[in-house]
Each structure stands twice: as C-alpha cells, then as structure tokens.
C-alpha cells in the first residue's frame, strides 16, 4: 500500500497552485490590457476606384463597444463588418474580449487628398477618440502623389494627359510615359559590381502593373532595397519633371566573361486621356485656358499600352591573366585583412577561436579565404563564415569574418605562417596582395583535473589474498575450455566419401548509394506550390538546387556560393547553358522572395526549369553535352 508523507503532499499542492496561478496570469483574459482605440488603413495612397480597408480597433474592452463612425466624404462604403479576438479553451469561448474592430471597405470616387475623420467610442464613461488619417487618391496605380512636405523643394510635374487638336496618342505616350534600365556602367570585369535601377517615368494619369520582372542570368544579384512600396520621386529629364517609380534596384556581379543583354522589365497600363477641341495654350494663363475650354467639347477615353525597357548590353571583360597571383580566388574590389587572436591565455586541449576579418568593398559575398597552413600539433575544422554587409550602398561594402575553432594537443610555442590574400582592383586594373604577419603563441599546460585521480587508485597489496586464488582458478578453467574447443577438434577426421562439397563463400553485399532522381527531390516544393505557400516554394527550390550542386562539386557548405560553384562546374566541363540556367533559377528564387505577387503558372514554369537543371547536374553525360 502506498503511504503519503504529509510534507511531501503539502509541497505538491503548493506547486500545483503556483503553476495554476502562472497559467491564469498568462491568459489574456486575466491581464490588465491597456484600453486603446486606434484607426488603421491598409494603405494611405490608393488609385482611383481601388478598394481599401479602414479598421477602427478597440483594445482591452471587456464587452462589445459601440463605435461611432463618422461620415467619410469622397468614398463609397462597399461593406462593413466586425471582428473580435477571443480566447478559446476546452471548446468554450470566454466572455472577455481582447480586441474588437469595425472594418469598412471603401472605394474612392475622386482624385485628390481626403481625410478619414476621427471615430469615437465610450467605455466605462471614458470617451476615446482616434486620430484623423490623410488619404491620397491618384489616377495611376504605379505612382502615388508625394505628401505636401515632400513636394516643397521639388519641381512641379505637369499633367500631360490632355489630347489637344493635332496631337497623337502615340506621341503623348512616347514623350511622357516610358521605362528605363539605368546602369552606372556598360563595361566591367568579371566580379566587378555594377548598379542597375529599373524605373517608370510618367506625366500621365494611368493605372499600371508590372507583368514581367527582370532576371539576371550570368550574374550574382544583391537587392538594394528591402521592399518596393511604389513611393514616387521626382526627376528632371531634359528640363521636364517626371514622377518616377522604382521597379527594381540591384547590384550585379558578373560571373563569366562575355556580352550580356539585361533582361527587360515590362508593364501593362491603362492611360486615362481627355480629348478636347479647344484652342492650344499659346502662353495663356491657367485660368484663361480653363475659360476657353469651358465652351469646348471634352471627352474622356482610355488607351491600353504595354511598355518595355530598351535593351542594355553589358560587356564583361575577363580578368587579366598577366601577373595573376597563384592564390587568387576571384576577389574584386578593395579590401583589408586583419587577424584576431583570443585575449586570454591558451591552454592545452582547450578550444579557442582564431579569426581572419576581411573588410572593404566589392564582391564580398563571393569571396573565400585561402587555406591556412596550420602548424603540426594544431587541430581545427572548417571555418564558420559570418557576413556583415551593407547591401543598400554601392559598391557593396562591409566585412566578412572567418572563425576557426582551434585546439592544441601539446604545450609549447606555435607559429601560424603569414596568410596572403590577393584581389583585383578594377580602378587601378592590377592585382594586389595582402599579407598578414605570422602569429606566434604559447600553449601552457591545462589546469583541469586528470580523468583518473591517484587518490582513488588502490595498490595491489590492498587486495585480499583469496581474490588472487579465485582469479588463478578462473584462468585454468578458461584455458581448458579453449583447449577442448580448438586443439582436440583438429584430430577428428571425417571420411572423404562423406565429405560434402565445399560451399562457396557468401558474397558480401555491396551497398551502392541510391541515386535519387531530381524530380523526387522537389517533392516539398510541389507541396508548397499546391498549398499556395509562395515563400516556402522558392526556399525549397533554392535548398534542393544547392544540395545537388554541393553533391556534384563535392564542396563543403561554407564554400557554397555562386561564384565558387560556377567555377567548379566549369572545371568539370559542364555545358555553359546548364550553368546559366542553374544561376537563373537561383536568381529568380532570390528575387521572388522580395515580391508579393506570383502566378501559379510562373511558379510551375520555374519548378520545371529547376527539375531540368537538377537532372542535368546529376547526370554527367547530359550536363556536359
């Protein structure tokens, strides 16, 4: 029968109450949530007749509040619904409410600047009021009109959406609405960065959407913006001010020599024109122009157009072979190299960290450190690589740290020879080599207690005498058994006529690593595609391609970068189209993680291309054909 100890039982009860108290205090319904009332809009700059949401949210209310929504001028209310957040435990909804919101779906019917007025609510006799929110409504879907404070020092953008007598729509669009791929250079060396910005320039009222985003086969790509928020800027071209919208801004690092045509960007637009039969301006004032047009015939019409960037060709020159150092690994830019040793004393057998820090600007993300010539008696592993890069400046700058975990087997003096790092400086067009000073350090004896302590070891004289007799008898018995089993068995001979034919020795089964088809490796990517998990899809495609490349090139994870893999594949004589398609798919995945909208057909097309590349990399015959 189980017996209860009074003190133990009391302690258990106290613990249960303590845990229950923690659980109850962690529940949202039992915390003192601050009472707040705020208004939230899905976007502050919207296109004409583009629906958006306004939420009026109460936090910390214990019951459903009565939110007073004011009249909102300039908008049509398409829908109104409420939403509340409550905690569910054991299938029952608690009575308290953590947040309660009233949501309006609005559609703007005019262009201009509008105000979402403040809403109010009274809770326990306390009146709470939201802040008013300014909304800007424009004709174009690509651009939104800048805020007034942003326009004070900017030139005025003239609206050229009016078609006057004698003017043609095609000429209006050509002169007032276009795309450009702006580059800071059209000729560079392999590994030398170049900046590319795709922009839309407009002085017309239009609704536009990007239908083709540029990709960059043959280049390693670094995005220069975190997100593309359609915030407009004003630029002056040939004396005329334009609203500009950024479509994509990147730094490109060429991986191979040759001539490359940058992939175009493409947008589809609906331009809203006004056609008049009135007189031309002829230097008249704006007021006089309006008076002239008041009696003229005006008609509105829409024109559909597709815009593409003009092709831009980049001439990528090979790095000079003359005076190229033997340890050169493809670094291009300007760099410094620093060795960082641990400050504390180094002990025998203890793990320490030795770092080499590469700083500067250039293709840092593709750079690797030459092999370190470690002295005898030093054990180390592959380095851990850390990057601290500023992708928003050109050229890419920051630092890259190579951490080595090191341990010394013996005490004494050790010296790590000088480490040299070579790079190509595109400005001076020559190679430079950085050399660190040799590192000397002393390893002292460890102060840790030995595994077997002498104070716990007893001498043989301390053992009782009868144990020796027992051991001797055991040895004799074991010897006799071995004699019977081995030596006596040799004297027994079977007749030859009864001898069975010798059986062949069993063949040892040789296990061959199963070659998994590339299509099977993309199973998780297909699941993500079916489940509309866009980010998961592109990450899975990336991971599988890197895994296939690592197996094909037999490289460690720390050396998995586009430049190194491209170089290794070229050494294996992989066909150039296969390498380019491999890099294209990776670049597409990187770009897709920055953009929110992707059609299933585009994703399926990318998956098919990834499977094709994977098959060719796994099959050496097709990859080199």
SVG drawing of the C-alpha trace seen along z (x, -y; Angstrom):
<svg xmlns="http://www.w3.org/2000/svg" viewBox="-23 -84 81 127">
<polyline fill="none" stroke="black" stroke-width="0.4" points="0.0,0.0 1.2,-3.5 1.9,-5.8 1.7,-9.6 4.2,-11.8 2.4,-14.9 5.2,-17.4 5.6,-15.9 1.9,-16.1 1.7,-19.7 4.6,-20.6 2.9,-19.1 -0.3,-21.1 1.7,-24.3 3.4,-23.6 0.1,-22.9 -1.4,-26.2 1.7,-28.0 1.6,-26.6 -2.1,-27.2 -1.5,-30.8 1.1,-31.3 -1.2,-29.8 -4.1,-32.0 -1.9,-35.1 -0.6,-34.3 -4.1,-34.1 -5.1,-37.3 -8.5,-37.5 -6.9,-37.9 -4.3,-40.5 -4.8,-44.2 -4.7,-45.1 -4.3,-48.8 -7.5,-50.3 -6.8,-51.8 -8.7,-52.9 -6.9,-53.3 -7.7,-53.6 -5.7,-51.7 -5.8,-51.9 -4.4,-49.3 -2.7,-52.0 -2.5,-55.7 -2.0,-56.2 -4.6,-54.5 -5.6,-54.6 -9.0,-55.9 -11.8,-53.2 -9.3,-50.9 -11.0,-49.4 -9.1,-49.5 -9.8,-48.9 -10.1,-51.1 -10.2,-49.5 -11.3,-51.1 -9.9,-48.9 -10.6,-48.8 -8.0,-47.0 -8.7,-45.9 -12.5,-46.2 -14.4,-43.7 -17.5,-43.9 -18.6,-44.8 -18.2,-48.6 -20.4,-50.9 -18.0,-52.5 -19.3,-55.8 -18.2,-56.0 -18.4,-59.5 -19.4,-60.2 -16.4,-59.8 -16.6,-62.2 -15.4,-61.2 -15.7,-57.5 -18.3,-54.8 -18.7,-52.2 -18.8,-48.8 -19.0,-46.7 -19.0,-46.9 -18.2,-44.0 -16.9,-43.5 -14.2,-41.3 -13.3,-40.3 -10.5,-38.3 -11.3,-35.9 -9.5,-33.0 -10.9,-29.5 -10.2,-26.8 -11.8,-23.4 -14.1,-24.3 -15.8,-27.1 -15.4,-30.8 -14.6,-33.0 -16.7,-36.1 -13.9,-38.6 -12.7,-40.3 -9.1,-41.2 -9.7,-43.4 -12.8,-44.4 -12.8,-46.1 -15.2,-47.6 -13.9,-47.3 -15.0,-49.4 -14.3,-48.6 -14.1,-51.9 -13.7,-52.9 -12.5,-56.4 -14.6,-58.1 -12.5,-61.2 -8.8,-62.0 -7.2,-64.4 -6.5,-64.5 -9.1,-63.2 -9.3,-62.7 -10.7,-59.7 -12.2,-61.6 -11.7,-60.6 -14.0,-58.0 -15.1,-57.8 -16.2,-55.3 -17.3,-55.5 -16.2,-52.7 -17.0,-52.9 -17.8,-56.6 -14.4,-57.3 -14.5,-58.7 -11.7,-57.6 -11.0,-59.1 -8.9,-58.0 -6.6,-60.3 -7.7,-61.5 -5.8,-59.9 -4.9,-61.6 -5.5,-59.6 -4.2,-60.5 -6.1,-59.3 -4.5,-59.4 -5.3,-58.1 -2.2,-56.0 -1.8,-52.7 2.0,-52.7 2.6,-56.2 1.2,-58.0 1.4,-61.7 4.0,-62.8 3.0,-64.3 2.9,-68.2 6.0,-68.4 7.8,-66.2 6.9,-68.5 8.2,-71.8 11.6,-71.6 10.7,-69.5 9.9,-70.8 6.3,-70.7 5.2,-67.8 2.8,-68.9 -0.1,-66.6 0.1,-65.8 -3.0,-63.6 -4.9,-66.1 -5.0,-65.4 -5.3,-68.7 -6.1,-69.2 -3.3,-67.9 -1.7,-65.8 -1.4,-62.0 -1.8,-59.5 1.3,-57.6 3.4,-60.7 2.0,-61.6 2.9,-58.2 6.4,-58.2 7.3,-61.6 5.6,-61.3 5.5,-57.7 8.4,-55.3 10.6,-52.7 14.4,-52.8 17.1,-50.4 19.7,-52.8 23.2,-51.4 26.3,-53.1 28.5,-51.3 28.2,-49.2 31.6,-47.6 33.2,-45.9 35.4,-43.0 34.3,-39.6 33.4,-40.1 33.2,-43.9 29.9,-45.2 27.6,-47.4 24.4,-49.1 21.1,-48.7 17.9,-50.5 14.6,-49.9 12.3,-52.9 9.0,-54.0 8.7,-57.7 5.3,-59.3 3.5,-62.6 0.2,-60.8 -2.8,-59.6 -2.5,-55.8 -3.1,-52.5 -0.2,-50.2 1.0,-46.8 4.3,-45.0 3.9,-41.9 7.5,-41.0 10.2,-41.4 13.8,-41.3 16.1,-38.3 19.8,-38.3 21.4,-35.0 25.2,-35.1 25.2,-37.4 25.1,-37.2 22.4,-39.6 22.2,-41.7 19.0,-43.7 19.5,-47.3 16.0,-47.9 14.1,-45.9 10.7,-46.3 9.2,-48.2 6.5,-50.4 5.6,-52.4 6.6,-55.6 7.2,-58.2 10.1,-60.5 10.5,-63.4 13.3,-63.5 14.0,-66.1 14.9,-64.8 15.7,-67.3 14.1,-70.1 10.8,-68.2 9.9,-66.9 8.6,-63.3 7.1,-61.1 9.3,-58.1 8.6,-54.7 11.3,-52.1 10.6,-48.7 13.9,-47.0 17.2,-48.2 20.1,-45.8 23.9,-45.3 25.1,-42.8 28.3,-40.8 29.3,-39.1 30.3,-35.5 31.7,-34.9 33.2,-37.0 31.1,-37.8 28.4,-40.2 25.1,-40.1 21.8,-41.9 20.0,-42.8 16.5,-41.3 13.8,-43.9 11.1,-45.0 7.5,-45.2 4.4,-46.9 0.8,-47.0 -1.0,-50.3 -4.4,-51.9 -3.8,-55.6 -6.8,-58.0 -6.8,-60.7 -9.0,-63.8 -9.6,-64.9 -10.5,-68.5 -11.4,-70.6 -10.4,-73.8 -7.5,-76.1 -3.9,-75.5 -2.4,-77.2 -0.3,-79.8 1.1,-81.2 -2.2,-81.8 -2.7,-81.6 -4.2,-78.5 -7.4,-80.5 -7.8,-81.7 -7.1,-78.2 -9.9,-76.8 -12.3,-79.5 -11.5,-78.7 -12.2,-75.0 -15.4,-75.6 -17.3,-76.1 -15.3,-73.4 -16.2,-69.8 -14.3,-67.4 -14.4,-63.6 -12.7,-61.1 -11.2,-57.9 -8.8,-55.1 -5.8,-53.8 -4.2,-50.4 -0.4,-50.2 2.5,-47.9 5.9,-49.4 9.3,-47.7 12.7,-48.9 15.2,-49.4 17.8,-46.6 21.0,-47.4 24.2,-45.3 26.9,-44.8 30.4,-43.9 32.0,-41.7 35.8,-41.5 37.9,-38.6 40.3,-39.3 43.8,-39.8 46.0,-36.6 49.2,-38.7 50.6,-38.9 47.7,-37.0 48.8,-35.6 48.7,-31.9 46.5,-32.2 43.9,-34.5 40.4,-33.2 38.3,-35.8 38.1,-38.7 37.4,-42.0 37.3,-45.4 39.3,-47.0 40.0,-45.1 41.9,-44.9 42.7,-41.7 43.1,-41.5 43.9,-38.7 42.1,-38.5 43.6,-36.3 42.0,-35.4 43.0,-37.7 43.0,-35.0 45.9,-32.6 45.8,-29.5 45.7,-26.2 46.5,-22.7 43.4,-20.8 41.1,-23.8 39.0,-25.1 39.9,-28.7 38.8,-30.9 41.1,-32.5 39.6,-34.9 40.5,-36.5 38.4,-39.5 38.2,-40.7 36.8,-44.3 36.2,-46.6 34.0,-46.9 33.4,-44.7 32.2,-41.1 32.5,-40.3 29.6,-37.8 31.6,-35.7 35.0,-35.9 36.7,-32.9 39.9,-32.9 42.9,-30.8 43.8,-27.7 45.6,-28.3 48.9,-26.5 48.4,-25.2 51.5,-24.1 51.9,-20.5 50.0,-19.7 47.1,-22.1 43.7,-20.6 41.0,-22.7 37.8,-22.4 36.3,-24.2 35.7,-27.9 32.3,-29.4 31.7,-32.4 29.8,-35.5 28.9,-38.4 28.1,-41.9 27.3,-43.7 25.5,-46.9 23.5,-46.0 22.0,-49.4 25.2,-51.2 27.2,-50.9 29.6,-49.2 28.6,-46.5 30.7,-47.1 31.1,-45.6 33.2,-42.8 33.4,-39.0 34.7,-37.1 36.2,-33.5 36.1,-31.9 38.3,-28.9 37.8,-26.7 41.3,-25.6 42.9,-23.3 46.5,-22.4 47.3,-18.8 50.6,-19.7 52.1,-22.5 54.8,-24.7 55.4,-27.5 53.4,-27.6 53.6,-29.8 51.0,-30.2 52.7,-31.3 51.7,-34.6 48.3,-34.5 48.2,-36.1 45.1,-37.3 45.1,-38.5 42.4,-40.6 41.9,-42.5 41.5,-46.3 39.3,-47.4 40.2,-51.1 43.9,-50.6 43.4,-47.5 46.0,-45.5 46.3,-42.7 47.2,-43.5 48.2,-41.1 47.5,-41.5 49.9,-39.6 49.3,-39.3 52.2,-38.9 53.0,-35.4 51.2,-34.6 53.2,-33.2 51.6,-32.0 52.4,-29.8 50.2,-26.9 50.6,-26.2 49.6,-23.1 45.9,-22.7 44.8,-23.1 42.0,-20.7 42.0,-17.6 43.1,-14.4 40.4,-11.9 41.9,-9.2 42.8,-10.6 45.7,-8.9 43.9,-9.2 41.3,-6.8 43.7,-4.1 44.5,-1.3 47.7,0.7 47.7,4.4 48.9,5.0 45.5,3.8 43.6,6.6 42.5,9.6 44.6,12.8 41.7,15.0 40.9,12.9 44.2,14.0 43.3,17.7 40.0,17.2 41.5,15.5 44.0,18.3 41.3,21.0 39.2,19.0 42.2,18.7 42.8,22.5 39.1,23.3 39.1,20.9 42.3,22.4 40.9,25.9 37.7,24.9 39.8,23.3 41.9,26.5 38.8,28.7 37.3,26.4 40.3,25.8 43.1,28.3 41.2,31.6 38.8,30.8 41.8,30.9 42.3,34.6 38.8,35.6 38.8,36.5 35.7,37.4 35.8,40.0 36.5,38.5 33.4,40.2 31.1,38.5 32.7,35.2 30.3,32.6 31.4,30.3 32.7,27.1 30.1,24.3 31.1,21.1 31.8,18.3 28.9,15.9 29.4,12.9 29.5,9.7 26.7,7.4 28.0,4.1 25.6,1.3 25.6,-1.4 24.3,-4.8 20.9,-5.2 20.7,-7.9 17.5,-9.9 16.0,-11.5 15.9,-15.3 12.1,-15.3 11.7,-13.4 13.9,-15.8 11.5,-18.7 8.5,-17.0 8.3,-19.6 8.4,-22.4 5.4,-20.8 3.5,-20.6 4.2,-24.3 3.0,-25.2 -0.3,-23.3 -0.8,-24.9 -0.1,-28.4 3.0,-28.7 5.0,-31.1 7.9,-31.7 8.2,-28.1 8.1,-27.1 11.1,-29.3 13.1,-28.4 12.6,-24.7 13.7,-25.1 16.8,-27.0 17.8,-24.4 17.4,-21.5 19.5,-23.1 22.2,-24.0 22.2,-20.4 22.5,-19.0 25.4,-21.4 27.2,-20.5 27.0,-16.8 28.1,-17.4 31.0,-19.6 31.8,-17.8 32.2,-21.1 31.5,-22.0 28.6,-24.2 30.9,-27.2 32.0,-27.2 28.5,-27.2 28.3,-30.4 27.5,-31.2 31.0,-32.1 32.7,-29.1 30.0,-26.6 30.1,-28.2 33.9,-27.8 33.7,-24.2 31.1,-23.3 33.3,-24.9 36.2,-22.7 34.0,-19.7 33.3,-20.8 29.6,-21.3 27.9,-23.0 27.6,-26.8 23.8,-26.7 23.4,-24.4 25.4,-26.7 23.5,-29.7 20.1,-28.0 21.3,-27.0 22.2,-30.6 19.0,-31.9 16.8,-29.7 18.6,-30.8 18.4,-34.4 14.6,-34.0 14.1,-32.5 16.1,-35.3 14.1,-38.0 10.7,-36.2 11.2,-36.4 11.2,-40.2 8.0,-40.5 4.5,-39.6 2.7,-38.6 3.5,-35.4 1.2,-33.4 1.0,-29.6 2.0,-29.3 5.2,-31.2 6.0,-29.1 5.3,-25.8 7.5,-27.0 10.3,-27.8 9.9,-24.4 10.1,-22.6 13.3,-24.5 14.7,-23.6 14.0,-19.9 15.6,-20.0 18.7,-21.7 18.9,-19.2 18.6,-16.2 21.5,-17.6 23.7,-18.3 23.1,-14.8 23.7,-13.2 27.3,-13.8 26.6,-12.8 23.8,-15.3 25.4,-18.0 28.5,-18.1 26.7,-17.5"/>
</svg>
